[in-house]
Amino acid sequence: MENMNFELSELKRVLISAGIRLGEIGVLLGLICVIAYFSLSWAFGALIHSRSQIPIPDVTHRSAMAALDILSASKLSLEKEGEEFDAGVPVGSIIRQLPPAGTMVREGKMVRVWFSQGGESVFAPNLAGLPLRNAELLLRQQQLLLGEVSESYSLKSDKGIVISQDPRSDASLAKNSLVNVVVSAGAPPSGIILMPDFRQKQSAEANQWAAQNKLSFDVKEEPGSLFPNGTILAQEPLPDTVVGADTKIQLTVSGRRDSGAAAGRVHRIHYELPQGTAQSRLRIVMLDQSGEREVFNGLRAPGSKIDLTAPYGGPAKIRIFVNGILVEEKEMQ
């Protein structure tokens, strides 16, 4: 029993001694870790603070490559942050930077930049057929401005209605661009002759007008035309142009010659545009045994009545499009 007690006492003493040593080792390892941490912190701090402080150069209005060259020479780097519209800065050039130019930073600093997309573009609306006041309001809605307003006599448009515009409708413009317009001054006074719109009308009507106004014109025939003989296909000058005795007027007229049972037979097409505030693009297509062909394509004012004749080629179908939208389709016998 005494021997057993002795052995237990000895074992307890050995364990206590081992525990003390382990504790000393743990303290020593902790001390080493603390020393290593502070040594690394000091080293990194010394490395950072050893870098020189430099002012950030101004890279605005520079291209990406030029900005990279400037920043790399100062041991700085560049990061693209985004793009913005700015009509005053060329496309692809830097609009602004962060930090701003002149800020003191250490070498290696990242400079964030924003690039220009140029002026924000909008499309010019179609102003033809609108009263001047309405045209100006429409321009403002599109973030455009009314430019020069001039007047011209017109047989087609009432006084105060926009006849034409520059730039044309659907042109891509920078915001706040000017759009010039020509406004109708109404019918011309006595002594001023305007060219009527003879397109899709018969040459007899043009002959009567020329005789009344003591004018003459040249006629060019188009034998391959699909329209009945004598139909005016094109004219020069355009409608509402002031003409006189020295004006060269030329009409292109269908020279089609029909024969056989179909001679003299035509399809008569009638369509009336709905009322509105602006001109519409009207397109009429005919489909018959010869295939599909366009018989009319042009701008017309609201409420305009279109009366056309097309050569007969058997039963046919017509399709009417207004501003690219099919609005009517019907059979023609």
C-alpha positions, 0 to 999 in steps of 0.5 A: 500500500505504501509503495502504491501511494508513493507511485501515485505521488510521483506520477502527480509530481511528473504531471504537474511538472509537465503542465508547467512546461507546456504552459511555458511553451504556450506563453513562448509561442504567444510571445512569438506570434505577437512579435511576428504580428507587430513586425509584419505590421511595421514592415507593411506600414514602412512599405506603404509610407515609403511610397511618395505622395504625388498630385493626381494629374488632370486626364479629363477630355483625354482618350483612354490611351492618353489617360493611361499614359499620363497616369502610368507615368505617375505610377497610378492606375485607371478604372472605368466607372461608367459613361455619360451623355455630354455634347461638349465632350467628344465621344470616348473622351473622359468627362470627369475623374475621381479623385479630382486633379490635384489631389495628393495621393500615394503611388499606386492609387486607382483613379476612377473615370467616366467617358463621354457618349457625346450628345444625347440624340433624339429623333425629329418629329414630323411637323408637316400639317401642324399649326405653328404653335402645335409644332413648337410644342411638339418640338419642346416635348422632344427636347428640340427648339424651334429655329427659323420660321419662314413663309411660303404660299401654298395651294395645299395647306391653309395659312399658318400650317407647317409645309416643310422642315429642316432637318427632315422628320426622323432625322437623328439630332442632338438635344436642344438642336434647332429645327427650321420650318416653312409655314404656309402663307395661304393662297398666293395673290394675283400674279403669282402662279404656284405649281399644282400637284398633278401626280396621279391625275390625268394629263388633260387637267395639266393641259387645261391649267397650262393653257389658263396660265399661258404656260407650257411643259414638256412631256416624257412618256413611260411606256412600261407604267402600270397606270392607265395611259395619260396618268401623270406619274411625276412632275418637276418642279414640285407642288407649291413651287412658284413658276413663270414663263421661263420655268421649265416644267416637265411631266412624266406621263404613263404611255401604257397602251391597252388592247383586247377585252381589257382595253379601257377597263380600270380598277378605281381606288378611293380612300379618305384619310382620317382627320388629325393634326399631322400628315400621314404616309399613305401606301396602297398596294395591289395584288392580282394575277401579275403579282404585287405592285405599289400603286401609290406611296406619298405623304398626304394631309389629314382628311385628304381624298385619294382617287386612283385608277389602276390598269385592269388585270382581272380580280384583284385585292388592294391593301392600304397602309397608313404610316406602315400599318395595314388599315384596310384590305378589300377585293376589287372586281 
